[in-house]
Amino acid sequence: MKKFEKLFSQFIKFLFVSGIGWLIDFSLYVILTTKFNVEIFYANIFSSIPAISYVFLISTKKIFTKSHRNNLTIIQKYMIYFIYQLLLIFFISIVAENLYILAGKYNLNFKMMKIIIKILITPVTMTINFFVIKYLAEKL
């Protein structure tokens, strides 16, 4: 039961940190898509980089227990996380762009669609990121 309590506590803290990261990401995304008319694919990639860096650094320092193995430095773990994030963001950006195109085919071309799509994909990526950062911080 203590393992579940620890996991739950970490997840709640991670949600808070990720929420701040999401605000960074979302703010940049909105500016890029609405003010500069950047395509969803590129806007999602560019807006994500500062956010993922923030979430990784705060999470590994404040939320997760450090691995006693010391196999990898924090920089090495960040590089693994960054590469993983680039792959995830690339994949999610393709999905988001296709959702936007699909919505257009059904005449759902209202101004908020780009923002709605960003909101829809966030819970999926946030949950995956929790387990990836936890593994990197505590197991490697």
Secondary structure as the mmCIF struct_conf table of DSSP 4:
data_model
#
loop_
_struct_conf.conf_type_id
_struct_conf.id
_struct_conf.beg_label_comp_id
_struct_conf.beg_label_asym_id
_struct_conf.beg_label_seq_id
_struct_conf.end_label_comp_id
_struct_conf.end_label_asym_id
_struct_conf.end_label_seq_id
HELX_RH_AL_P HELX_RH_AL_P1 LYS A 2 VAL A 30
HELX_RH_PI_P HELX_RH_PI_P1 ILE A 31 LYS A 35
BEND BEND1 PHE A 36 PHE A 36
HELX_RH_AL_P HELX_RH_AL_P2 ILE A 40 LYS A 62
TURN_TY1_P TURN_TY1_P1 ILE A 63 ILE A 63
BEND BEND2 PHE A 64 PHE A 64
HELX_LH_PP_P HELX_LH_PP_P1 THR A 65 SER A 67
BEND BEND3 HIS A 68 ARG A 69
BEND BEND4 LEU A 72 LEU A 72
HELX_RH_AL_P HELX_RH_AL_P3 ILE A 74 LYS A 105
TURN_TY1_P TURN_TY1_P2 TYR A 106 ASN A 107
TURN_TY1_P TURN_TY1_P3 LYS A 111 MET A 112
HELX_RH_AL_P HELX_RH_AL_P4 MET A 113 LYS A 139
#
